[in-house]
Amino acid sequence: MPMQAGPAGERPRRCGARTRLGRSGRLAPWLLTAMLLGALARGALAAAPTLECADARAATPDETALLAEINRARTAPAAYARVLARRLDALQADGTFVADGRRWGTLEGRPAIEKAVAALTAQAPLPALAGSACLSDAAREHVAEQRPAGGSGHLGRDGSHPSDRATRHLSGTAYCGEDLGYGFRDPAEIVALLLIDDGVPSRGHRANLLNRDFRSVGLAIGPHAVDGWMADILLCLDEVRLR
């Protein structure tokens, strides 16, 4: 889930119902994940066509960097495990760490990182995800909707789910999962947060990023009134292209 804290050395700000306090009393990062599971995912994958959209905006530098970071983890997971392992050295005895000039808390501390390192070390390489400008437009709309009031969650104000938002931009029905992260703008910190999945028993964010069945992804990183920054990673079973 996201992360919200003050600059290193300051007391963290509270985030209402979304607050997750680590063992040190500092605010911990937090995330939200929407997954396609079981028979639904298998059936959708079998039926997934190549979808198209007529127009879409070009990727921002942040979005381009986030796609590269995700694919770095997917295509060379054992090497990425060593990247995550270096975070053990930066973790303080009280379970806190510094990122983006702020000190964050954790819920599990070292065990969450160690389990992520083990999972990535054992993970076979996966195909790279294809970045989709069409899907990124859908992700950007969700980020823009949540920005002013500092909203959170996968449901849009109109009750839409991730697949609904993707479908609006495409020539047919999309089948998608979604990872949301609140607090970081740095793509490397966002991907590490999702893969470590601190405090999330299902490790659903990691499962989404390392799901072989996802083929395309839309990405958005934007300001957020409560948490500073928000990232939306919209992962879909479909192949997507511009007309």
Secondary structure as the mmCIF struct_conf table of DSSP 4:
data_model
#
loop_
_struct_conf.conf_type_id
_struct_conf.id
_struct_conf.beg_label_comp_id
_struct_conf.beg_label_asym_id
_struct_conf.beg_label_seq_id
_struct_conf.end_label_comp_id
_struct_conf.end_label_asym_id
_struct_conf.end_label_seq_id
STRN STRN1 PRO A 2 PRO A 2
STRN STRN2 PRO A 7 PRO A 7
TURN_TY1_P TURN_TY1_P1 ALA A 8 GLY A 9
BEND BEND1 GLU A 10 GLU A 10
HELX_LH_PP_P HELX_LH_PP_P1 ARG A 11 ARG A 14
HELX_RH_3T_P HELX_RH_3T_P1 GLY A 16 ARG A 18
STRN STRN3 LEU A 21 LEU A 21
TURN_TY1_P TURN_TY1_P2 ARG A 23 SER A 24
BEND BEND2 GLY A 25 ARG A 26
STRN STRN4 LEU A 27 LEU A 27
HELX_LH_PP_P HELX_LH_PP_P2 ALA A 28 PRO A 29
STRN STRN5 TRP A 30 ALA A 34
HELX_RH_AL_P HELX_RH_AL_P1 GLY A 38 ALA A 47
STRN STRN6 THR A 50 CYS A 53
BEND BEND3 ALA A 54 ALA A 54
HELX_LH_PP_P HELX_LH_PP_P3 ARG A 57 THR A 60
HELX_RH_AL_P HELX_RH_AL_P2 PRO A 61 THR A 75
HELX_RH_AL_P HELX_RH_AL_P3 PRO A 77 ALA A 90
TURN_TY1_P TURN_TY1_P3 ALA A 93 ASP A 94
BEND BEND4 GLY A 95 GLY A 95
STRN STRN7 PHE A 97 ALA A 99
TURN_TY1_P TURN_TY1_P4 ASP A 100 GLY A 101
STRN STRN8 ARG A 102 TRP A 104
BEND BEND5 LEU A 107 GLU A 108
HELX_RH_AL_P HELX_RH_AL_P4 ARG A 110 ALA A 122
HELX_LH_PP_P HELX_LH_PP_P4 GLN A 123 PRO A 125
HELX_LH_PP_P HELX_LH_PP_P5 PRO A 127 LEU A 129
STRN STRN9 ALA A 130 GLY A 131
HELX_RH_AL_P HELX_RH_AL_P5 ALA A 133 GLN A 146
TURN_TY1_P TURN_TY1_P5 ARG A 147 GLY A 150
BEND BEND6 GLY A 153 HIS A 154
TURN_TY1_P TURN_TY1_P6 ARG A 157 ASP A 158
HELX_RH_AL_P HELX_RH_AL_P6 PRO A 162 THR A 167
TURN_TY1_P TURN_TY1_P7 ARG A 168 HIS A 169
BEND BEND7 LEU A 170 GLY A 172
STRN STRN10 CYS A 176 TYR A 182
BEND BEND8 GLY A 183 GLY A 183
HELX_RH_AL_P HELX_RH_AL_P7 PRO A 187 ILE A 196
TURN_TY1_P TURN_TY1_P8 ASP A 198 GLY A 199
TURN_TY1_P TURN_TY1_P9 PRO A 201 SER A 202
HELX_RH_AL_P HELX_RH_AL_P8 GLY A 204 LEU A 209
TURN_TY1_P TURN_TY1_P10 LEU A 210 LEU A 210
TURN_TY1_P TURN_TY1_P11 ARG A 212 ASP A 213
STRN STRN11 SER A 216 HIS A 224
TURN_TY1_P TURN_TY1_P12 ALA A 225 ASP A 227
STRN STRN12 GLY A 228 CYS A 236
BEND BEND9 LEU A 237 ASP A 238
STRN STRN13 GLU A 239 LEU A 242
#
